[in-house]
C-alpha cells in the first residue's frame, strides 16, 4: 500500500520536522491519523466477516454432525433388531431340525396306522437292468402303429415299463 504512515515512525517524525510549519505538520498528522483509522476500520470489517463466516460454518457443521449422529443411532437400533431377528430364526431352525422326520419314516408311520406293514425298497430295485434297456430300445425302434410293435409290447410289457421308469 502506498500510505505515508507505512514509512515507519522514524520517517514520519523526520518528515514532520523538515520545512513544515506547525499548521502543515498538524494537517499532515491529521491525514496520517485518518488514514490509519480507515485502515483499522477495513481490518475490523475483514475480521468481522471472517468471524461471522466461521461461526455460520461451525453451526452448519454442528447441524450436520447431529444429523449424522441421529442416523447412526437409527442404524444401530435397526442392526440390533436384525441381530435379534436372526437369533430367533436360528432358534426356530434348530428346533425344526430337531423335529424333522424323513419322508420314508412318515410314510412308514402312516402305513402302520392303517395296518399295512412297510416294505423297504432297495436302491437296486429302481434301476432297470441292461436287458430291460435293450428291450425298450428295440420297442422304440419298431414303427409306431405296426402289428409287430404291438406284439413286441404285449410280450415284453414288464421290461419296457421298468426301463421307461
Helices and strands as residue ranges (DSSP letters): G 4-7, H 9-17, H 22-98, H 103-113, G 123-126, H 130-141, H 147-155, H 157-164
